Amino acid sequence: MIEANLHDHYTRRYDEATRLGSTLKGRLERARVRDVMSLYLPMPPADIVDVGGGPGEHATWLQSQGYTVELLDPVQIHVDQATAAGITSVVGDARRLPWPDGRFDAALLAGPLYHLIDAADRRAALQEVGRVLRPGGLVATVAINRFANLLGATLANQLSERRRVVEEILADGYTPRNDRMACTYYHTVSELRAELTAAGLRRVTVHGLTGPGGWLTVAIDRHFKTGVLPDTLTNADPFQTALDSARMADRYPDLASSSSMLMAVGYRD
């Protein structure tokens, strides 16, 4: 159902269950998904599907807000973790959803669009999620900015050793040499908007999910392992600074491309 190396990435090399709480960057991503979803979601109760929902971090929050949530993920361990957290969960493929037409009011795809390398597969996933939504239903999907590796490698002072990977991602959106993230595609803002529009979604808006402040969290996570800046630099809370920066940038759509992660929202006709 998924590439073997992607399955290996999530079962042997990478603990998705701790990612959103163990680093400043992860905490910012989690907070901002909640920010953006809260802007668009209908009032509870409503039925939401979390496609590629991993261990259920976002689904658990949505359920706590009064929504009914069902989760699908291709990795068995993620489904087991989500089920243990009280989320109705199933192993499956974003391109072939198991639900009938018009089942949900809203959908979150926080992983499929950047783990489906081929444009045809991403289109299939978007069309499938549109199929299981009711008319007027909301789709919110996360993508990774095409330019994130260039800026991240620069901040980490690793550009010389990662130059080939960075240049291939900048040119094509993908490289098989990417040892940091298996099976990962990187979008531009205009490309992400175009993919949602081509799948039949309307009123598409692209947010800079982590915003310009996200680069502060990347730098701190890389250079200050405690996640805290030395007192000699500043007494401000870097997480709050990054969050305030991302929220401020939301008012200026042109700043979306300054974010390492993107979140696009659209509606089914």
C-alpha positions in Angstrom: 0.0 0.0 0.0 2.9 2.4 0.6 6.5 2.4 -0.3 8.6 0.0 1.8 11.1 2.7 2.8 8.3 5.0 4.0 6.9 2.2 6.2 10.4 1.6 7.5 10.8 5.3 8.2 7.8 5.3 10.5 8.2 2.0 12.2 12.0 1.7 12.6 13.7 5.1 12.3 11.1 7.8 13.3 8.7 8.1 16.2 5.7 10.1 14.9 4.0 9.8 18.3 6.5 12.1 19.9 7.3 14.5 17.0 4.8 17.2 17.8 5.7 17.5 21.4 9.4 16.9 21.6 10.8 19.9 19.7 9.9 23.6 19.4 9.3 23.1 15.6 6.8 20.2 16.4 5.0 22.2 19.1 4.7 25.1 16.7 3.3 22.9 13.9 0.7 21.4 16.3 -0.4 24.8 17.6 -0.7 26.2 14.1 -2.7 23.3 12.8 -5.2 24.0 15.6 -5.1 27.7 14.8 -5.9 27.3 11.1 -8.5 24.5 11.6 -10.3 26.6 14.2 -10.7 29.4 11.6 -12.6 27.2 9.2 -14.2 24.2 10.9 -18.0 24.2 11.4 -19.2 24.3 14.9 -19.4 20.9 16.6 -21.0 18.5 16.4 -19.7 17.6 13.0 -18.1 14.5 11.4 -14.4 14.8 10.5 -12.1 12.4 8.7 -8.3 12.5 9.5 -6.6 11.0 6.4 -3.0 10.0 7.1 -3.6 10.9 10.7 -0.7 9.1 12.2 -1.0 8.2 16.0 -4.0 10.6 16.3 -2.5 13.8 17.7 -4.8 16.1 15.7 -7.7 13.6 15.9 -7.5 13.5 19.7 -7.7 17.3 19.9 -10.6 17.5 17.4 -12.5 14.9 19.4 -11.9 16.9 22.6 -13.5 19.9 20.9 -16.8 17.9 20.4 -16.3 16.5 16.9 -16.8 13.0 15.8 -13.5 11.8 14.2 -12.5 8.8 12.2 -8.8 8.3 11.2 -7.1 6.4 8.4 -3.3 5.8 8.2 -1.2 3.4 6.1 1.0 2.4 9.0 -0.3 -0.2 11.4 1.6 1.1 14.5 0.0 4.5 14.0 -3.5 3.0 13.8 -2.8 1.0 16.9 -1.7 4.1 18.7 -4.7 6.1 17.6 -7.1 3.3 18.5 -5.5 3.2 22.0 -6.1 6.9 22.3 -9.8 6.4 21.7 -10.0 7.3 18.0 -12.0 5.2 15.6 -9.1 4.2 13.2 -8.4 2.0 10.2 -5.4 1.0 8.1 -5.9 2.3 4.6 -4.7 4.3 1.6 -5.6 7.9 1.0 -6.2 7.2 -2.7 -8.9 4.6 -1.9 -10.9 5.6 1.1 -13.3 3.0 2.6 -16.2 5.4 3.3 -19.3 6.1 1.2 -20.0 9.3 -0.7 -20.9 12.3 1.5 -20.0 10.7 4.8 -18.1 13.7 6.4 -18.4 17.4 7.0 -14.6 18.1 6.9 -11.3 16.4 6.2 -7.8 16.9 7.4 -4.8 15.5 5.4 -1.7 16.3 7.4 0.6 13.9 5.6 -0.7 12.4 2.3 0.1 15.3 0.0 3.8 15.3 0.9 4.2 11.5 1.0 2.6 10.9 -2.4 5.4 11.6 -4.9 3.4 11.4 -8.2 1.0 14.2 -9.0 -1.6 11.6 -10.2 -1.6 10.0 -6.7 -2.0 13.4 -5.0 -4.9 14.2 -7.3 -6.5 10.8 -6.6 -6.2 11.5 -2.8 -7.8 14.9 -3.1 -10.6 13.6 -5.3 -11.2 10.7 -2.9 -11.5 13.0 0.1 -13.8 15.3 -1.9 -16.0 12.2 -2.7 -16.5 11.4 1.0 -17.4 15.0 1.9 -20.9 16.4 2.0 -21.5 19.3 -0.4 -19.8 22.4 1.0 -17.5 20.2 3.1 -14.0 21.5 4.1 -10.6 20.1 3.1 -7.5 21.2 5.0 -4.2 19.7 3.9 -0.6 20.2 5.0 2.4 20.4 2.6 6.1 21.2 2.9 7.5 24.2 1.2 9.8 23.6 -1.8 12.3 26.1 -0.4 12.4 24.6 3.2 15.5 22.5 2.6 17.5 25.4 1.3 16.7 27.6 4.3 17.0 24.7 6.8 20.3 23.5 5.5 21.6 27.1 5.6 20.5 27.7 9.2 22.0 24.3 10.2 25.2 25.3 8.4 25.0 22.1 6.4 24.4 23.4 2.9 27.7 22.2 1.6 27.1 18.5 2.6 23.4 18.6 1.5 23.9 20.7 -1.7 22.9 17.9 -4.1 19.7 17.0 -2.2 18.7 20.7 -1.8 19.3 21.4 -5.5 17.3 18.4 -6.7 14.4 19.4 -4.4 14.5 23.0 -5.6 14.4 21.8 -9.2 11.9 18.9 -9.1 10.2 18.9 -5.7 11.7 15.5 -4.9 14.9 13.5 -4.7 15.4 9.8 -3.9 18.6 10.9 -2.0 16.6 12.6 0.8 17.7 10.7 3.9 15.9 13.0 6.3 12.3 12.3 5.0 11.5 9.2 3.0 9.1 9.5 0.0 8.6 13.2 0.4 7.4 15.8 -2.2 7.8 19.5 -1.7 5.3 22.0 -3.0 5.4 25.7 -4.0 2.5 27.8 -2.8 1.1 28.2 -6.4 1.5 24.5 -7.1 -0.4 23.5 -3.9 -3.2 25.9 -4.7 -3.4 24.6 -8.3 -3.6 21.0 -7.1 -6.6 21.7 -4.9 -8.3 23.7 -7.5 -7.7 21.0 -10.2 -9.3 18.4 -7.8 -12.5 20.5 -7.9 -12.1 22.4 -4.6 -13.1 26.0 -4.5 -12.3 29.1 -2.4 -8.8 27.7 -1.9 -6.6 29.6 0.6 -2.9 28.8 1.4 -1.6 29.6 4.8 2.1 29.7 5.9 1.6 27.1 8.6 4.7 27.6 10.6 5.3 31.1 9.2 8.5 33.1 9.3 8.7 32.3 13.1 9.2 28.7 12.2 12.8 29.3 11.3 13.5 30.5 14.8 12.3 27.1 16.1 14.5 25.3 13.5 17.6 27.2 14.5 17.0 26.6 18.2 16.3 22.9 17.8 19.5 22.6 15.8 21.9 24.7 17.8 20.4 24.7 21.3 19.3 21.1 22.2 17.4 22.2 25.3 15.0 24.2 23.2 15.8 27.3 25.2 18.0 30.2 24.3 20.8 31.2 26.7 19.7 34.0 29.1 22.4 36.2 27.7 20.6 36.3 24.3 17.0 37.0 25.4 14.5 36.3 28.1 11.6 36.0 25.6 9.9 32.6 25.2 11.0 31.5 21.7 7.9 29.3 21.2 5.6 32.3 21.9 7.7 34.5 19.6 7.5 32.0 16.8 3.8 31.5 17.3 3.1 35.2 17.4 5.1 35.7 14.2 3.2 33.0 12.4 -0.1 34.4 13.4 0.9 37.9 12.4 2.0 36.6 9.0 -1.5 35.1 8.4 -2.8 38.6 7.7 -0.4 38.9 4.7 -0.9 36.1 2.1 2.4 37.0 0.3 4.3 35.8 3.4 3.0 32.2 3.0 6.1 31.3 1.0 8.3 32.3 3.9 7.0 29.3 5.9 8.7 25.9 5.9 5.2 24.2 6.0 2.0 25.2 4.2 -1.6 24.5 4.9 -4.2 24.8 2.2 -8.0 25.0 2.8 -10.7 24.5 0.2 -14.3 23.5 -0.1 -16.2 20.8 -2.1 -18.9 22.1 -4.4 
